[in-house]
């Protein structure tokens, strides 16, 4: 009970901080902000990513001074105990083009496992928060994963790593996409891993998979999937390693079917 109260308090901290950062970011939405390219042509950073992360770091440091922070823009040092992971704008490409599918994401990793998350999507007027053992919430209302148990009735989501696309890697997800497409009702590719995971948690999507994510993309949303009763694994169905970034998240019912499809190209070994 004590640990649950602790996680509940930390979740509320994460939600409060994510809300403040999201309010800051929303002021610049649809302003066509200037940007710089990072590792690849599709990996962008704007002054608003940097400002959002500075705010997140300051507020988290004030409210939880003993917890280390790792962020997309300024990095940080992972602790074997608890570590905050924050993405100041997940979906920066969307943000720079005026697309509404972006979010501020904050999550806590404990001994390598996601335990809580808060994700705020200001242009969608939507937010999710929760912790493992305490449930998940969308806009303050309890949410849970979808009950659908037939893959052919499932709406699923994925993404394409700009790093793998640039490298022309054989694991660039195109082959897996082609295998999954005829097996499901449809696939969405909206450009924010944090939001894709939240949409699994609230029952919108039955499943989501992706390759070569960074932990700040996933920790908050992954915790929400687990809090909502979902399942999280590597591409081959083994334990998920969020520091490596090859994951399948689902409602649990269609999980094995998705794993069977996305692991057929022999690249699932990279996730374990």
C-alpha positions in Angstrom: 0.0 0.0 0.0 2.8 2.4 0.9 4.5 1.8 -2.5 1.2 2.4 -4.3 0.7 5.7 -2.5 4.2 6.6 -3.5 3.6 5.8 -7.1 0.3 7.7 -7.0 2.0 10.8 -5.7 4.7 10.6 -8.3 2.1 10.1 -11.1 0.4 13.3 -10.0 3.7 15.1 -10.1 4.4 13.8 -13.6 0.9 14.8 -14.8 1.2 18.3 -13.3 4.7 18.8 -15.0 3.5 17.4 -18.3 0.5 19.8 -18.3 2.7 22.8 -17.7 5.1 21.8 -20.5 2.2 21.0 -22.9 0.7 24.5 -22.2 4.1 26.0 -23.1 4.3 24.0 -26.3 0.8 24.6 -27.4 1.4 28.4 -27.6 3.8 27.7 -30.6 1.6 25.1 -32.4 0.9 25.9 -36.0 3.5 28.7 -36.0 5.7 26.8 -38.5 8.7 26.9 -36.1 12.2 26.7 -37.4 14.1 23.5 -36.7 17.4 21.8 -36.9 18.1 18.3 -38.0 19.8 15.8 -35.6 20.9 12.3 -36.5 18.8 12.1 -39.7 16.8 14.2 -42.1 13.6 13.2 -40.3 14.9 13.7 -36.7 14.1 17.3 -35.9 14.5 19.6 -32.9 12.9 23.0 -32.4 13.5 25.7 -29.8 10.2 24.6 -28.3 11.5 21.0 -27.7 14.4 22.6 -25.8 12.3 25.0 -23.8 9.8 22.3 -22.9 12.6 20.0 -21.7 14.2 22.8 -19.6 10.9 23.4 -17.9 10.3 19.7 -17.3 13.8 19.3 -15.8 13.4 22.3 -13.5 10.0 21.2 -12.2 10.9 17.6 -11.7 14.2 18.5 -10.0 12.2 20.8 -7.6 9.5 18.3 -6.8 11.5 15.0 -6.8 15.1 16.1 -6.2 16.4 12.6 -5.5 15.4 11.1 -8.9 17.6 11.3 -11.9 16.2 12.6 -15.2 16.9 11.5 -18.8 15.5 13.5 -21.6 15.6 13.4 -25.4 17.4 16.7 -25.8 19.8 16.9 -22.9 20.3 13.3 -22.1 21.1 12.1 -18.6 22.3 9.1 -16.6 20.1 6.1 -16.1 19.8 4.8 -12.5 19.3 1.1 -11.7 16.6 2.3 -9.3 14.1 4.9 -10.4 14.7 7.3 -13.3 12.5 9.8 -15.0 12.3 9.7 -18.8 10.8 12.7 -20.6 10.1 13.6 -24.2 9.4 17.3 -24.3 7.6 16.9 -27.7 7.0 13.4 -28.9 6.0 13.9 -32.5 8.2 16.9 -33.4 7.8 16.4 -37.1 4.0 16.6 -36.6 4.4 19.7 -34.4 6.6 21.5 -37.0 4.0 20.9 -39.7 1.0 21.9 -37.6 -0.3 18.3 -37.2 -2.2 17.8 -33.9 -0.7 14.4 -33.1 2.1 15.3 -30.7 2.5 15.1 -26.9 4.6 15.8 -23.9 5.5 12.4 -22.3 6.9 11.7 -18.8 7.4 8.2 -17.4 9.2 6.5 -14.5 11.4 3.5 -15.1 12.1 1.4 -12.0 14.7 -1.5 -12.2 14.2 -1.4 -15.9 10.4 -1.6 -15.8 7.9 1.2 -16.6 5.8 1.9 -13.5 4.0 5.2 -14.2 3.3 7.6 -17.0 1.7 10.9 -17.9 1.1 11.9 -21.5 -0.5 15.2 -22.5 -1.5 16.0 -26.0 -2.6 19.6 -25.9 -3.8 20.0 -29.5 -6.0 17.0 -29.1 -7.3 18.2 -25.7 -6.4 14.8 -24.3 -4.3 13.5 -21.5 -3.5 10.1 -20.0 -2.0 9.2 -16.7 -1.7 6.2 -14.4 0.6 3.7 -12.7 1.0 -0.1 -12.6 -1.3 -1.3 -9.9 -3.4 1.8 -9.8 -5.1 1.8 -13.2 -5.0 4.2 -16.2 -7.0 7.3 -16.9 -7.9 9.3 -20.0 -9.1 12.8 -19.3 -9.7 11.8 -15.7 -11.9 8.8 -16.5 -10.7 5.2 -16.0 -9.7 3.5 -19.2 -8.6 0.0 -20.1 -7.4 -2.0 -23.1 -9.8 -3.3 -25.7 -11.6 -6.6 -25.2 -11.3 -7.5 -29.0 -9.7 -11.0 -29.3 -9.8 -11.4 -33.1 -6.8 -10.0 -35.0 -8.9 -9.5 -38.1 -11.1 -7.1 -36.2 -8.2 -5.1 -34.8 -7.0 -1.6 -35.4 -3.2 -1.5 -34.9 -0.5 1.0 -35.1 3.2 1.2 -35.9 6.0 3.6 -37.0 9.2 3.8 -39.0 12.4 4.7 -37.4 14.2 7.6 -39.2 17.5 6.0 -38.2 16.6 2.6 -39.8 15.2 4.4 -42.9 18.4 6.4 -43.4 20.5 3.2 -43.0 18.3 1.2 -45.4 18.4 -1.5 -42.8 16.6 -4.8 -43.6 14.7 -4.4 -40.3 13.2 -1.1 -41.4 9.6 -2.4 -40.6 8.3 -2.3 -44.2 8.3 -6.1 -44.5 6.5 -6.5 -41.2 4.0 -3.8 -42.2 3.2 -5.7 -45.4 2.6 -8.9 -43.4 0.4 -7.3 -40.7 -1.7 -5.3 -43.1 -3.9 -8.1 -44.6 -4.3 -9.7 -41.2 -5.9 -6.8 -39.4 -8.8 -4.3 -40.0 -6.3 -1.5 -40.6 -3.0 0.1 -39.5 -2.4 3.6 -38.4 1.0 5.4 -38.6 0.6 8.7 -36.8 4.1 9.7 -35.7 4.1 9.6 -31.9 5.0 6.5 -30.0 3.8 7.9 -26.8 0.3 8.6 -28.2 0.2 5.2 -30.0 0.9 3.5 -26.6 -1.8 5.6 -24.9 -4.3 4.6 -27.6 -3.6 0.9 -26.8 -4.1 1.7 -23.1 -7.5 3.3 -23.7 -8.8 0.6 -26.1 -8.6 2.6 -29.3 -5.9 0.3 -30.8 -5.7 -3.4 -30.1 -1.9 -3.4 -30.6 1.2 -1.4 -31.5 4.7 -2.4 -32.5 7.8 -0.5 -33.5 11.5 -0.9 -33.9 14.4 1.3 -32.7 12.6 3.6 -30.3 14.3 5.5 -27.6 13.2 5.0 -24.0 11.9 8.6 -23.6 9.5 7.7 -26.5 8.1 4.8 -24.6 8.4 4.7 -20.8 5.3 6.8 -20.1 3.0 5.2 -22.6 4.3 1.7 -21.8 3.5 2.1 -18.2 0.0 3.2 -19.1 -0.5 0.0 -21.3 0.5 -2.1 -18.3 -1.7 -0.1 -15.9 -4.7 -0.5 -18.2 -4.3 -4.3 -18.3 -2.3 -4.7 -21.5 0.8 -6.6 -22.4 4.3 -5.4 -23.4 7.0 -7.6 -24.9 9.9 -7.6 -27.3 9.2 -8.3 -31.0 9.8 -12.0 -30.3 7.5 -12.1 -27.3 10.2 -12.0 -24.7 10.6 -9.5 -21.9 10.5 -5.9 -23.2 13.7 -3.9 -22.8 12.8 -0.2 -23.1 16.4 0.8 -23.3 16.7 -1.1 -26.6 13.4 0.0 -28.1 11.9 -3.0 -30.0 8.5 -3.5 -28.7 5.0 -5.0 -29.1 2.2 -3.5 -26.9 -1.3 -4.9 -27.0 -4.5 -5.6 -25.2 -3.1 -9.1 -24.5 -5.7 -11.0 -26.6 -4.2 -10.4 -30.0 -0.6 -10.2 -28.8 0.7 -13.5 -29.9 -0.8 -13.1 -33.3 1.0 -9.7 -33.8 4.3 -11.2 -32.5 4.1 -14.1 -34.9 3.8 -11.6 -37.8 6.3 -9.0 -36.9 9.0 -11.5 -35.9 9.0 -13.5 -39.1 11.8 -11.5 -40.8 14.4 -12.9 -38.4 15.1 -9.5 -36.9 13.3 -10.1 -33.6 16.6 -11.3 -32.1 17.7 -7.7 -32.0 15.1 -7.0 -29.4 16.2 -9.6 -26.9 
